[in-house]
């Protein structure tokens, strides 16, 4: 029984090291030691159930939920983007490999390790290749703001031009606001917001160029926010 227990623990350790090395090389939050400890810990808990003759599946369920909390600790949100989801998923998979090793399923544990390493290496390069594809093929949307500074008496005319131009496809008109400037003679800043695919940005540039030639317009500018995936 002792030799069998040691064999299962060594299998979990070896699988954890294999997965953890890849994470450590990439300098991730959860590296070699963390991944190996998760795999060994999962193996120990399941082995305890085997040694005591209790329900292994119940203990495995507790391991899954416990590792879920651990994975949540490596997920961080910064400047609108989320980091650490892949590392959290790797921790979860390492626990699964440890559970398989602890129950004596060495073949499935090895297969799981290979699957995790393949996902973090081969699929990583495929993901990069897809992300490098032209933006015209990506399912993205971006918010743009077009700002026009004009004479006070031309405000209504400029608002009408912006509204008519941006209401047309492929631009999705969002808002139109005005505010007084502290210039003399009196000036008004008219700002229009729209959303569209980044490939249609030239349409916005054409509108800006057209309005800049209007009499009474002193300046025209536009800005874009970070592109976001289109909601499902």
MDAnalysis code that builds the backbone (N, CA, C; Angstrom):
import MDAnalysis as mda
import numpy as np

u = mda.Universe.empty(696, n_residues=232, atom_resindex=np.repeat(np.arange(232), 3), trajectory=True)
u.add_TopologyAttr("name", ["N", "CA", "C"] * 232)
u.add_TopologyAttr("resid", np.arange(1, 233))
u.add_TopologyAttr("resname", ["UNK", "UNK", "UNK", "UNK", "UNK", "UNK", "UNK", "UNK", "UNK", "UNK", "UNK", "UNK", "UNK", "UNK", "UNK", "UNK", "UNK", "UNK", "UNK", "UNK", "UNK", "UNK", "UNK", "UNK", "UNK", "UNK", "UNK", "UNK", "UNK", "UNK", "UNK", "UNK", "UNK", "UNK", "UNK", "UNK", "UNK", "UNK", "UNK", "UNK", "UNK", "UNK", "UNK", "UNK", "UNK", "UNK", "UNK", "UNK", "UNK", "UNK", "UNK", "UNK", "UNK", "UNK", "UNK", "UNK", "UNK", "UNK", "UNK", "UNK", "UNK", "UNK", "UNK", "UNK", "UNK", "UNK", "UNK", "UNK", "UNK", "UNK", "UNK", "UNK", "UNK", "UNK", "UNK", "UNK", "UNK", "UNK", "UNK", "UNK", "UNK", "UNK", "UNK", "UNK", "UNK", "UNK", "UNK", "UNK", "UNK", "UNK", "UNK", "UNK", "UNK", "UNK", "UNK", "UNK", "UNK", "UNK", "UNK", "UNK", "UNK", "UNK", "UNK", "UNK", "UNK", "UNK", "UNK", "UNK", "UNK", "UNK", "UNK", "UNK", "UNK", "UNK", "UNK", "UNK", "UNK", "UNK", "UNK", "UNK", "UNK", "UNK", "UNK", "UNK", "UNK", "UNK", "UNK", "UNK", "UNK", "UNK", "UNK", "UNK", "UNK", "UNK", "UNK", "UNK", "UNK", "UNK", "UNK", "UNK", "UNK", "UNK", "UNK", "UNK", "UNK", "UNK", "UNK", "UNK", "UNK", "UNK", "UNK", "UNK", "UNK", "UNK", "UNK", "UNK", "UNK", "UNK", "UNK", "UNK", "UNK", "UNK", "UNK", "UNK", "UNK", "UNK", "UNK", "UNK", "UNK", "UNK", "UNK", "UNK", "UNK", "UNK", "UNK", "UNK", "UNK", "UNK", "UNK", "UNK", "UNK", "UNK", "UNK", "UNK", "UNK", "UNK", "UNK", "UNK", "UNK", "UNK", "UNK", "UNK", "UNK", "UNK", "UNK", "UNK", "UNK", "UNK", "UNK", "UNK", "UNK", "UNK", "UNK", "UNK", "UNK", "UNK", "UNK", "UNK", "UNK", "UNK", "UNK", "UNK", "UNK", "UNK", "UNK", "UNK", "UNK", "UNK", "UNK", "UNK", "UNK", "UNK", "UNK", "UNK", "UNK", "UNK", "UNK", "UNK", "UNK", "UNK", "UNK", "UNK"])
u.atoms.positions = np.array([
    [0.830, -1.203, 0.000],
    [0.000, 0.000, 0.000],
    [0.865, 1.253, 0.000],
    [1.979, 1.211, 0.796],
    [2.876, 2.363, 0.869],
    [3.520, 2.643, -0.472],
    [3.997, 1.560, -1.134],
    [4.646, 1.742, -2.434],
    [3.659, 2.277, -3.464],
    [2.420, 1.813, -3.398],
    [1.402, 2.291, -4.329],
    [1.119, 3.775, -4.100],
    [1.063, 4.165, -2.820],
    [0.822, 5.570, -2.487],
    [1.966, 6.452, -2.993],
    [3.199, 6.005, -2.764],
    [4.372, 6.768, -3.209],
    [4.398, 6.874, -4.728],
    [4.028, 5.778, -5.402],
    [4.001, 5.795, -6.864],
    [3.001, 6.823, -7.399],
    [1.838, 6.886, -6.783],
    [0.822, 7.849, -7.214],
    [1.293, 9.280, -6.966],
    [1.933, 9.490, -5.805],
    [2.419, 10.828, -5.489],
    [3.532, 11.253, -6.442],
    [4.419, 10.322, -6.770],
    [5.497, 10.632, -7.714],
    [4.939, 10.943, -9.101],
    [3.893, 10.229, -9.493],
    [3.272, 10.488, -10.791],
    [2.670, 11.891, -10.826],
    [1.983, 12.252, -9.736],
    [1.414, 13.600, -9.647],
    [2.509, 14.654, -9.640],
    [3.601, 14.374, -8.924],
    [4.722, 15.311, -8.866],
    [5.330, 15.520, -10.249],
    [5.551, 14.407, -10.967],
    [6.157, 14.504, -12.296],
    [5.265, 15.273, -13.263],
    [3.962, 15.008, -13.220],
    [3.029, 15.718, -14.100],
    [2.969, 17.205, -13.731],
    [2.983, 17.488, -12.422],
    [2.969, 18.877, -11.979],
    [4.214, 19.625, -12.412],
    [5.360, 18.971, -12.326],
    [6.615, 19.590, -12.761],
    [6.586, 19.875, -14.255],
    [6.078, 18.930, -15.041],
    [6.019, 19.122, -16.493],
    [5.153, 20.329, -16.864],
    [4.001, 20.430, -16.213],
    [3.102, 21.563, -16.495],
    [3.680, 22.852, -15.929],
    [4.242, 22.782, -14.718],
    [4.768, 23.970, -14.059],
    [5.983, 24.558, -14.751],
    [6.816, 23.718, -15.365],
    [7.996, 24.219, -16.075],
    [7.594, 25.165, -17.200],
    [6.572, 24.791, -17.934],
    [6.106, 25.641, -19.042],
    [5.622, 26.982, -18.513],
    [4.891, 26.977, -17.387],
    [4.403, 28.222, -16.788],
    [5.561, 29.068, -16.242],
    [6.571, 28.387, -15.633],
    [7.702, 29.110, -15.059],
    [8.547, 29.760, -16.145],
    [8.730, 29.068, -17.251],
    [9.503, 29.615, -18.376],
    [8.871, 30.890, -18.889],
    [7.546, 30.939, -18.862],
    [6.825, 32.126, -19.339],
    [6.596, 33.154, -18.230],
    [7.184, 32.892, -17.052],
    [7.123, 33.840, -15.931],
    [5.685, 34.182, -15.538],
    [4.843, 33.147, -15.427],
    [3.457, 33.376, -15.031],
    [3.331, 33.451, -13.516],
    [2.172, 33.947, -13.070],
    [1.943, 34.119, -11.633],
    [2.063, 32.803, -10.889],
    [1.429, 31.774, -11.412],
    [1.530, 30.431, -10.831],
    [2.538, 29.641, -11.655],
    [3.727, 29.420, -11.085],
    [4.803, 28.776, -11.826],
    [5.042, 27.340, -11.417],
    [6.312, 26.954, -11.445],
    [6.701, 25.565, -11.209],
    [6.239, 25.056, -9.851],
    [6.547, 25.767, -8.792],
    [6.222, 25.273, -7.445],
    [4.713, 25.234, -7.206],
    [4.023, 26.294, -7.641],
    [2.579, 26.348, -7.382],
    [1.847, 25.225, -8.109],
    [2.146, 25.049, -9.388],
    [1.480, 24.001, -10.174],
    [1.784, 22.627, -9.602],
    [3.044, 22.391, -9.238],
    [3.429, 21.088, -8.681],
    [2.727, 20.839, -7.351],
    [2.639, 21.865, -6.513],
    [1.957, 21.713, -5.228],
    [0.472, 21.433, -5.402],
    [-0.145, 22.079, -6.385],
    [-1.565, 21.830, -6.638],
    [-1.782, 20.375, -7.058],
    [-0.944, 19.894, -7.985],
    [-1.074, 18.511, -8.455],
    [-0.836, 17.524, -7.306],
    [0.201, 17.766, -6.505],
    [0.500, 16.868, -5.388],
    [-0.585, 16.946, -4.308],
    [-1.066, 18.154, -4.036],
    [-2.113, 18.301, -3.041],
    [-3.389, 17.580, -3.429],
    [-3.773, 17.708, -4.695],
    [-4.964, 17.000, -5.171],
    [-4.773, 15.494, -5.050],
    [-3.565, 15.033, -5.385],
    [-3.264, 13.600, -5.269],
    [-3.349, 13.138, -3.815],
    [-2.819, 13.921, -2.900],
    [-2.824, 13.533, -1.492],
    [-4.245, 13.441, -0.933],
    [-5.079, 14.393, -1.277],
    [-6.455, 14.372, -0.782],
    [-7.207, 13.147, -1.298],
    [-7.044, 12.876, -2.596],
    [-7.744, 11.720, -3.170],
    [-7.160, 10.421, -2.625],
    [-5.850, 10.367, -2.434],
    [-5.219, 9.171, -1.872],
    [-5.696, 8.921, -0.449],
    [-5.925, 10.004, 0.296],
    [-6.464, 9.860, 1.645],
    [-7.827, 9.183, 1.612],
    [-8.653, 9.571, 0.663],
    [-9.955, 8.930, 0.521],
    [-9.820, 7.460, 0.185],
    [-8.839, 7.133, -0.655],
    [-8.612, 5.726, -1.028],
    [-8.133, 4.916, 0.180],
    [-7.216, 5.485, 0.950],
    [-6.671, 4.784, 2.106],
    [-7.726, 4.562, 3.192],
    [-8.631, 5.520, 3.351],
    [-9.648, 5.426, 4.397],
    [-10.917, 4.755, 3.899],
    [-10.992, 4.487, 2.614],
    [-12.158, 3.807, 2.073],
    [-13.380, 4.691, 1.954],
    [-13.164, 6.010, 1.939],
    [-14.298, 6.941, 1.801],
    [-14.534, 7.259, 0.330],
    [-15.568, 8.059, 0.053],
    [-15.913, 8.377, -1.330],
    [-14.874, 9.254, -2.009],
    [-14.202, 8.697, -2.997],
    [-13.165, 9.430, -3.720],
    [-13.774, 10.552, -4.547],
    [-14.926, 10.289, -5.159],
    [-15.551, 11.303, -6.014],
    [-15.960, 12.530, -5.197],
    [-16.388, 12.319, -3.948],
    [-16.771, 13.440, -3.097],
    [-15.555, 14.303, -2.758],
    [-14.443, 13.636, -2.436],
    [-13.222, 14.376, -2.134],
    [-12.740, 15.123, -3.384],
    [-12.846, 14.489, -4.549],
    [-12.431, 15.137, -5.793],
    [-13.263, 16.396, -6.049],
    [-14.543, 16.334, -5.703],
    [-15.409, 17.501, -5.883],
    [-14.949, 18.647, -4.992],
    [-14.545, 18.332, -3.757],
    [-14.026, 19.370, -2.859],
    [-12.717, 19.959, -3.391],
    [-11.899, 19.097, -3.986],
    [-10.636, 19.568, -4.569],
    [-10.909, 20.560, -5.698],
    [-11.872, 20.235, -6.552],
    [-12.209, 21.109, -7.678],
    [-12.660, 22.473, -7.188],
    [-13.551, 22.502, -6.187],
    [-14.039, 23.783, -5.675],
    [-12.930, 24.559, -4.976],
    [-12.072, 23.855, -4.253],
    [-10.968, 24.528, -3.564],
    [-9.983, 25.153, -4.527],
    [-9.657, 24.443, -5.587],
    [-8.736, 24.977, -6.598],
    [-9.386, 26.131, -7.345],
    [-10.714, 26.122, -7.433],
    [-11.416, 27.236, -8.061],
    [-11.164, 28.539, -7.334],
    [-11.177, 28.502, -5.996],
    [-10.866, 29.701, -5.215],
    [-9.406, 30.111, -5.401],
    [-8.521, 29.124, -5.480],
    [-7.103, 29.418, -5.692],
    [-6.888, 30.063, -7.055],
    [-7.588, 29.550, -8.075],
    [-7.465, 30.116, -9.409],
    [-7.990, 31.532, -9.485],
    [-9.048, 31.805, -8.700],
    [-9.597, 33.158, -8.694],
    [-8.595, 34.184, -8.187],
    [-7.641, 33.739, -7.364],
    [-6.651, 34.656, -6.813],
    [-5.614, 35.115, -7.821],
    [-5.452, 34.388, -8.922],
    [-4.446, 34.770, -9.926],
    [-5.056, 35.557, -11.078],
    [-6.386, 35.731, -11.051],
    [-7.046, 36.508, -12.097],
    [-7.082, 37.963, -11.668],
    [-6.560, 38.846, -12.500],
    [-6.490, 40.272, -12.178],
    [-7.104, 41.083, -13.310],
    [-7.724, 42.180, -12.933],
    [-8.289, 43.123, -13.898],
    [-7.483, 44.408, -13.855],
    [-6.998, 44.829, -15.001],
    [-6.164, 46.023, -15.064],
    [-6.460, 46.803, -16.328],
    [-6.882, 48.064, -16.170],
    [-7.144, 48.968, -17.289],
    [-8.090, 48.358, -18.308],
    [-9.150, 47.755, -17.821],
    [-10.168, 47.223, -18.709],
    [-9.878, 45.850, -19.269],
    [-8.704, 45.290, -19.021],
    [-8.371, 43.959, -19.518],
    [-8.178, 43.003, -18.346],
    [-8.372, 41.731, -18.611],
    [-8.293, 40.702, -17.579],
    [-7.081, 39.825, -17.837],
    [-6.279, 39.597, -16.808],
    [-5.091, 38.768, -16.904],
    [-5.205, 37.581, -15.950],
    [-4.580, 36.471, -16.321],
    [-4.469, 35.331, -15.424],
    [-5.492, 34.238, -15.623],
    [-6.401, 34.401, -16.593],
    [-7.426, 33.365, -16.790],
    [-6.778, 32.055, -17.242],
    [-5.797, 32.136, -18.133],
    [-5.135, 30.926, -18.612],
    [-4.376, 30.233, -17.482],
    [-3.741, 31.025, -16.623],
    [-3.031, 30.444, -15.481],
    [-3.992, 29.763, -14.522],
    [-5.154, 30.393, -14.292],
    [-6.163, 29.788, -13.425],
    [-6.663, 28.471, -14.009],
    [-6.872, 28.444, -15.327],
    [-7.309, 27.207, -15.973],
    [-6.235, 26.124, -15.887],
    [-4.972, 26.540, -15.965],
    [-3.872, 25.571, -15.845],
    [-3.832, 24.984, -14.442],
    [-4.062, 25.812, -13.427],
    [-4.141, 25.302, -12.055],
    [-5.252, 24.270, -11.917],
    [-6.389, 24.567, -12.518],
    [-7.534, 23.672, -12.465],
    [-7.206, 22.332, -13.114],
    [-6.542, 22.393, -14.268],
    [-6.160, 21.160, -14.971],
    [-5.089, 20.384, -14.198],
    [-4.162, 21.115, -13.562],
    [-3.132, 20.446, -12.749],
    [-3.770, 19.674, -11.600],
    [-4.820, 20.244, -11.017],
    [-5.540, 19.539, -9.953],
    [-6.198, 18.279, -10.497],
    [-6.754, 18.371, -11.703],
    [-7.375, 17.189, -12.309],
    [-6.352, 16.094, -12.556],
    [-5.160, 16.494, -13.014],
    [-4.087, 15.519, -13.228],
    [-3.684, 14.876, -11.903],
    [-3.633, 15.694, -10.834],
    [-3.304, 15.151, -9.519],
    [-4.350, 14.170, -9.025],
    [-5.626, 14.473, -9.284],
    [-6.708, 13.566, -8.888],
    [-6.588, 12.232, -9.624],
    [-6.306, 12.296, -10.918],
    [-6.145, 11.060, -11.698],
    [-4.966, 10.236, -11.185],
    [-3.869, 10.921, -10.859],
    [-2.708, 10.202, -10.325],
    [-3.035, 9.584, -8.973],
    [-3.771, 10.325, -8.151],
    [-4.112, 9.821, -6.825],
    [-5.025, 8.614, -6.849],
    [-5.806, 8.479, -7.890],
    [-6.695, 7.320, -8.012],
    [-6.060, 6.178, -8.808],
    [-4.788, 6.365, -9.220],
    [-4.074, 5.299, -9.910],
    [-4.280, 5.246, -11.401],
    [-4.907, 6.250, -11.982],
    [-5.102, 6.288, -13.436],
    [-3.932, 7.027, -14.077],
    [-2.804, 6.333, -14.189],
    [-1.586, 6.970, -14.673],
    [-1.678, 7.347, -16.153],
    [-2.295, 6.486, -16.933],
    [-2.432, 6.778, -18.361],
    [-3.230, 8.050, -18.610],
    [-4.433, 8.162, -18.055],
    [-5.198, 9.404, -18.210],
    [-4.474, 10.622, -17.636],
    [-3.730, 10.438, -16.547],
    [-2.984, 11.569, -15.976],
    [-1.913, 12.054, -16.944],
    [-1.216, 11.106, -17.573],
    [-0.199, 11.471, -18.560],
    [-0.834, 12.148, -19.767],
    [-1.983, 11.592, -20.208],
    [-2.680, 12.191, -21.342],
    [-3.146, 13.613, -21.021],
    [-3.615, 13.803, -19.782],
    [-4.037, 15.135, -19.364],
    [-2.882, 16.117, -19.340],
    [-1.722, 15.665, -18.876],
    [-0.536, 16.516, -18.859],
    [-0.134, 16.941, -20.260],
    [-0.147, 15.985, -21.173],
    [0.208, 16.293, -22.564],
    [-0.793, 17.276, -23.165],
    [-2.068, 17.087, -22.840],
    [-3.106, 17.987, -23.366],
    [-2.899, 19.412, -22.857],
    [-2.575, 19.553, -21.558],
    [-2.357, 20.884, -20.985],
    [-1.139, 21.554, -21.624],
    [-0.050, 20.797, -21.773],
    [1.159, 21.355, -22.388],
    [0.921, 21.747, -23.846],
    [0.145, 20.926, -24.548],
    [-0.170, 21.250, -25.944],
    [-1.003, 22.530, -26.029],
    [-1.962, 22.660, -25.119],
    [-2.809, 23.863, -25.120],
    [-2.001, 25.116, -24.816],
    [-1.017, 25.007, -23.923],
    [-0.237, 26.181, -23.525],
    [0.934, 26.483, -24.452],
    [1.246, 25.596, -25.378],
    [2.364, 25.829, -26.294],
    [1.889, 25.928, -27.745],
    [1.388, 24.802, -28.270],
    [0.973, 24.786, -29.673],
    [-0.198, 25.730, -29.919],
    [-1.231, 25.616, -29.081],
    [-2.403, 26.478, -29.270],
    [-2.075, 27.943, -29.005],
    [-1.042, 28.204, -28.217],
    [-0.613, 29.582, -27.975],
    [-0.153, 30.232, -29.275],
    [0.639, 29.496, -30.048],
    [1.128, 30.039, -31.320],
    [-0.011, 30.196, -32.327],
    [-0.957, 29.258, -32.299],
    [-2.106, 29.371, -33.204],
    [-2.935, 30.604, -32.838],
    [-3.112, 30.848, -31.536],
    [-3.855, 32.025, -31.091],
    [-3.176, 33.307, -31.540],
    [-1.853, 33.343, -31.454],
    [-1.117, 34.532, -31.890],
    [-1.293, 34.765, -33.385],
    [-1.272, 33.677, -34.147],
    [-1.450, 33.810, -35.597],
    [-2.840, 34.352, -35.928],
    [-3.850, 33.882, -35.189],
    [-5.214, 34.367, -35.416],
    [-5.330, 35.829, -35.034],
    [-4.717, 36.221, -33.910],
    [-4.776, 37.612, -33.466],
    [-4.034, 38.551, -34.406],
    [-3.069, 38.004, -35.147],
    [-2.306, 38.820, -36.090],
    [-3.030, 38.997, -37.421],
    [-4.190, 38.361, -37.564],
    [-4.953, 38.477, -38.810],
    [-5.423, 39.913, -39.002],
    [-5.695, 40.333, -40.242],
    [-6.176, 41.700, -40.488],
    [-7.415, 42.001, -39.666],
    [-7.500, 43.253, -39.199],
    [-8.606, 43.634, -38.321],
    [-9.946, 43.519, -39.029],
    [-9.945, 43.537, -40.352],
    [-11.201, 43.462, -41.096],
    [-11.895, 42.120, -40.909],
    [-11.126, 41.093, -40.505],
    [-11.716, 39.776, -40.304],
    [-12.121, 39.538, -38.849],
    [-11.763, 40.464, -37.968],
    [-12.064, 40.294, -36.543],
    [-13.464, 40.801, -36.222],
    [-14.100, 40.141, -35.263],
    [-15.449, 40.522, -34.841],
    [-15.328, 41.526, -33.705],
    [-15.005, 42.793, -34.083],
    [-14.736, 43.828, -33.101],
    [-15.639, 45.032, -33.307],
    [-15.710, 45.872, -32.287],
    [-16.436, 47.134, -32.386],
    [-15.654, 48.170, -31.586],
    [-15.660, 49.420, -32.072],
    [-14.890, 50.488, -31.423],
    [-15.735, 51.748, -31.359],
    [-15.608, 52.457, -30.242],
    [-16.327, 53.725, -30.071],
    [-15.441, 54.873, -30.547],
    [-16.026, 55.783, -31.313],
    [-15.310, 56.940, -31.841],
    [-16.025, 58.219, -31.406],
    [-15.238, 59.287, -31.236],
    [-15.820, 60.597, -30.938],
    [-15.273, 61.617, -31.932],
    [-16.171, 62.296, -32.603],
    [-15.828, 63.335, -33.571],
    [-16.186, 64.685, -32.958],
    [-15.193, 65.560, -32.824],
    [-15.383, 66.856, -32.166],
    [-15.171, 67.992, -33.164],
    [-16.138, 68.904, -33.212],
    [-16.082, 70.049, -34.132],
    [-16.238, 71.333, -33.324],
    [-15.341, 72.278, -33.539],
    [-15.439, 73.599, -32.925],
    [-15.857, 74.585, -34.013],
    [-16.969, 75.255, -33.791],
    [-17.520, 76.155, -34.799],
    [-18.045, 77.444, -34.171],
    [-18.458, 78.371, -35.021],
    [-19.058, 79.598, -34.519],
    [-20.410, 79.288, -33.873],
    [-20.783, 80.122, -32.941],
    [-22.027, 79.899, -32.211],
    [-23.235, 79.871, -33.141],
    [-23.251, 80.757, -34.155],
    [-24.389, 80.818, -35.071],
    [-24.452, 79.622, -36.021],
    [-23.365, 78.836, -36.121],
    [-23.351, 77.671, -37.011],
    [-23.619, 76.362, -36.273],
    [-23.911, 76.438, -34.990],
    [-24.075, 75.215, -34.193],
    [-25.167, 74.304, -34.748],
    [-26.335, 74.841, -35.028],
    [-27.462, 74.028, -35.501],
    [-27.109, 73.359, -36.829],
    [-26.458, 74.110, -37.710],
    [-26.073, 73.558, -39.010],
    [-25.086, 72.401, -38.848],
    [-24.091, 72.571, -37.976],
    [-23.074, 71.527, -37.766],
    [-23.692, 70.300, -37.106],
    [-24.588, 70.518, -36.146],
    [-25.266, 69.391, -35.504],
    [-26.063, 68.587, -36.525],
    [-26.732, 69.288, -37.436],
    [-27.512, 68.598, -38.467],
    [-26.606, 67.809, -39.401],
    [-25.462, 68.402, -39.790],
    [-24.517, 67.693, -40.664],
    [-23.989, 66.416, -39.997],
    [-23.579, 66.531, -38.737],
    [-23.053, 65.367, -38.017],
    [-24.115, 64.290, -37.851],
    [-25.303, 64.704, -37.470],
    [-26.383, 63.744, -37.254],
    [-26.718, 62.986, -38.539],
    [-26.840, 63.693, -39.632],
    [-27.180, 63.051, -40.906],
    [-26.065, 62.143, -41.398],
    [-24.821, 62.571, -41.207],
    [-23.686, 61.789, -41.702],
    [-23.473, 60.512, -40.895],
    [-23.571, 60.627, -39.574],
    [-23.266, 59.483, -38.711],
    [-24.445, 58.522, -38.604],
    [-25.640, 58.990, -38.865],
    [-26.794, 58.093, -38.805],
    [-26.748, 57.031, -39.898],
    [-25.994, 57.278, -40.946],
    [-25.924, 56.329, -42.051],
    [-25.015, 55.161, -41.703],
    [-25.309, 54.006, -42.298],
    [-24.467, 52.826, -42.092],
    [-23.110, 53.080, -42.738],
    [-22.014, 52.441, -42.249],
    [-21.984, 51.415, -41.195],
    [-21.754, 51.980, -39.794],
    [-21.960, 53.285, -39.616],
    [-21.757, 53.887, -38.305],
    [-23.018, 53.775, -37.462],
    [-22.835, 53.465, -36.179],
    [-23.954, 53.376, -35.248],
    [-23.938, 54.618, -34.363],
    [-24.865, 55.538, -34.625],
    [-24.911, 56.820, -33.918],
    [-25.291, 56.603, -32.458],
    [-24.517, 57.215, -31.542],
    [-24.736, 57.037, -30.107],
    [-25.212, 58.313, -29.407],
    [-24.516, 59.426, -29.615],
    [-24.897, 60.656, -28.920],
    [-24.360, 61.871, -29.656],
    [-24.949, 63.030, -29.331],
    [-24.536, 64.303, -29.925],
    [-24.689, 65.379, -28.846],
    [-23.594, 66.023, -28.476],
    [-23.623, 67.014, -27.403],
    [-22.940, 68.307, -27.855],
    [-23.269, 69.388, -27.168],
    [-22.663, 70.692, -27.440],
    [-22.287, 71.357, -26.129],
    [-21.222, 72.159, -26.184],
    [-20.857, 72.959, -25.008],
    [-20.155, 74.221, -25.478],
    [-20.327, 75.282, -24.725],
    [-19.728, 76.571, -25.073],
    [-18.233, 76.571, -24.780],
    [-17.482, 77.214, -25.659],
    [-16.047, 77.397, -25.443],
    [-15.801, 78.798, -24.886],
    [-14.660, 78.974, -24.284],
    [-14.335, 80.271, -23.674],
    [-13.614, 81.197, -24.652],
    [-13.843, 80.993, -25.950],
    [-13.169, 81.803, -26.962],
    [-13.950, 83.081, -27.238],
    [-13.272, 83.987, -27.909],
    [-13.933, 85.219, -28.374],
    [-13.475, 85.491, -29.811],
    [-14.376, 85.570, -30.775],
    [-15.836, 85.533, -30.613],
    [-16.336, 84.169, -30.125],
    [-17.583, 84.109, -29.636],
    [-18.119, 82.876, -29.043],
    [-18.015, 81.667, -29.980],
    [-17.559, 80.570, -29.429],
    [-17.439, 79.318, -30.174],
    [-18.180, 78.207, -29.427],
    [-18.562, 77.187, -30.163],
    [-19.270, 76.042, -29.592],
    [-18.548, 74.758, -30.010],
    [-18.406, 73.848, -29.066],
    [-17.814, 72.540, -29.363],
    [-18.928, 71.506, -29.482],
    [-19.065, 70.906, -30.643],
    [-20.083, 69.890, -30.895],
    [-19.384, 68.529, -30.969],
    [-19.798, 67.586, -30.147],
    [-19.164, 66.261, -30.091],
    [-20.186, 65.181, -30.418],
    [-19.851, 64.337, -31.386],
    [-20.705, 63.216, -31.787],
    [-19.993, 61.903, -31.480],
    [-20.723, 60.956, -30.934],
    [-20.168, 59.647, -30.592],
    [-20.856, 58.575, -31.424],
    [-20.045, 57.658, -31.965],
    [-20.598, 56.554, -32.746],
    [-19.783, 55.301, -32.492],
    [-20.327, 54.156, -32.882],
    [-19.655, 52.862, -32.734],
    [-19.685, 52.139, -34.068],
    [-18.562, 51.517, -34.415],
    [-18.498, 50.800, -35.681],
    [-17.299, 49.864, -35.671],
    [-17.183, 49.038, -36.686],
    [-16.041, 48.154, -36.849],
    [-14.818, 48.991, -37.213],
    [-13.631, 48.669, -36.676],
    [-12.427, 49.459, -36.979],
    [-12.125, 49.588, -38.475],
    [-12.557, 48.634, -39.272],
    [-12.296, 48.712, -40.706],
    [-13.076, 49.839, -41.377],
    [-14.107, 50.367, -40.696],
    [-14.908, 51.452, -41.244],
    [-14.436, 52.823, -40.750],
    [-13.243, 52.862, -40.197],
    [-12.714, 54.112, -39.663],
    [-12.555, 55.172, -40.752],
    [-12.270, 54.742, -41.979],
    [-12.102, 55.703, -43.072],
    [-13.384, 56.501, -43.308],
    [-14.526, 55.888, -43.006],
    [-15.800, 56.592, -43.152],
    [-15.849, 57.800, -42.223],
    [-15.362, 57.632, -41.002],
    [-15.331, 58.726, -40.044],
    [-14.350, 59.807, -40.497],
    [-13.219, 59.386, -41.056],
    [-12.235, 60.346, -41.551],
    [-12.812, 61.176, -42.692],
    [-13.610, 60.561, -43.537],
    [-14.238, 61.283, -44.630],
    [-15.216, 62.331, -44.106],
    [-15.989, 61.960, -43.063],
    [-16.932, 62.910, -42.467],
    [-16.179, 64.099, -41.864],
    [-15.083, 63.805, -41.161],
    [-14.287, 64.874, -40.547],
    [-13.721, 65.808, -41.616],
    [-13.231, 65.231, -42.701],
    [-12.674, 66.042, -43.789],
    [-13.746, 66.911, -44.429],
    [-14.934, 66.350, -44.606],
    [-16.036, 67.089, -45.233],
    [-16.466, 68.267, -44.355],
    [-16.598, 68.040, -43.051],
    [-17.062, 69.088, -42.148],
    [-15.999, 70.171, -41.954],
    [-14.729, 69.799, -42.041],
    [-13.663, 70.791, -41.853],
    [-13.704, 71.883, -42.913],
    [-14.346, 71.623, -44.040],
    [-14.437, 72.613, -45.108],
    [-15.637, 73.531, -44.964],
    [-16.473, 73.261, -43.938],
    [-17.641, 74.099, -43.719],
    [-17.228, 75.477, -43.207],
    [-17.936, 76.489, -43.651],
    [-17.677, 77.851, -43.209],
    [-18.010, 77.983, -41.721],
    [-17.148, 78.610, -40.988],
    [-17.369, 78.814, -39.559],
    [-16.760, 77.743, -38.680],
    [-16.229, 76.680, -39.269],
    [-15.600, 75.608, -38.491],
    [-14.129, 75.956, -38.287],
    [-13.690, 75.982, -37.038],
    [-12.297, 76.334, -36.739],
    [-11.407, 75.117, -36.521],
    [-11.986, 74.026, -36.069],
    [-11.187, 72.807, -35.883],
    [-12.081, 71.577, -35.881],
    [-11.514, 70.462, -36.345],
    [-12.202, 69.162, -36.349],
    [-11.209, 68.109, -35.882],
    [-11.616, 67.269, -34.946],
    [-10.748, 66.193, -34.463],
    [-11.586, 64.970, -34.140],
    [-10.956, 63.819, -34.140],
    [-11.652, 62.598, -33.754],
    [-10.714, 61.715, -32.958],
    [-11.293, 60.879, -32.118],
    [-10.513, 59.963, -31.294],
    [-11.232, 58.614, -31.217],
    [-10.470, 57.577, -30.901],
    [-11.036, 56.222, -30.856],
    [-10.684, 55.557, -29.535],
    [-11.618, 54.803, -28.993],
    [-11.364, 54.001, -27.805],
    [-10.817, 52.646, -28.208],
    [-10.429, 51.872, -27.221],
    [-9.898, 50.533, -27.486],
    [-10.992, 49.629, -28.054],
    [-10.641, 48.842, -29.077],
    [-11.613, 47.953, -29.707],
    [-12.044, 46.857, -28.730],
    [-13.321, 46.491, -28.795],
    [-13.877, 45.459, -27.924],
    [-14.554, 44.395, -28.782],
    [-14.601, 43.152, -28.306],
    [-15.336, 42.114, -29.044],
    [-16.816, 42.439, -29.130],
    [-17.419, 42.092, -30.248],
    [-18.859, 42.304, -30.404],
    [-19.591, 41.371, -29.451],
    [-20.560, 41.870, -28.668],
    [-21.302, 41.008, -27.745],
    [-21.969, 39.852, -28.484],
    [-21.975, 38.696, -27.832],
    [-22.581, 37.513, -28.442],
    [-24.078, 37.708, -28.594],
])
